[in-house]
Each structure stands twice: as structure tokens, then as C-alpha cells.
Amino acid sequence: MPTTLWWDETDIAKNRMDALIACGQFTVCYELIDYILELKKADTSGIDHFKEIDQLLEALKKDWKAFNDNPLWLLEDYNS
């Protein structure tokens, strides 16, 4: 996604603002999934104390699937 400080008519016509927002949304989703998996891998205690984190991971996986089906889904949901 190119970086810009302003939007011209071409950018507006191509909905680049929506693409930029969606890019940030699915990047954060991916990075959180990656972080949680690394966190769980680093836990050597053998104690399952990740109940809330596991719930978050499952929610993030559902969101990730939705982003793969339609990268703009969250933005569209917000705007409706």
C-alpha cells in the first residue's frame, strides 16, 4: 500500500482510503495471531492458563478467515 499525505481524485475514485484502512485491520489481526502463537509456544510451564487468550485467538482466526474471503468486510460492517 503506497504511503500518501493527501488523496487526489484518482485515489478517491479507487477507494484507496478504504484499502488503507482494511490493510491496517488485517495486518493487526495477523500480527496478533502470530504473537499469541509465539507466546503459547514459549510457555514451558505445561499449565493451561490461556483461557482468555485462547478465546481471543479463536475470534482472531474467524476474523482472519473473513479477511481472506473479503478484505473489506470489517470496514463494510462498520459503515453499514
Residue pairs with C-beta under 8 A, 6 or more apart in sequence:
1 19
1 20
1 23
4 11
4 16
7 16
7 17
11 17
18 72
18 75
19 72
21 75
22 67
22 71
22 72
22 74
22 75
23 71
25 67
25 74
25 75
26 64
26 67
26 71
29 60
29 63
29 64
29 67
30 64
32 56
32 60
33 57
33 60
33 61
33 64
36 53
36 56
36 57
36 60
37 57
39 53
40 50
40 53
43 50
63 74
66 73
66 74
67 73
67 74
70 76
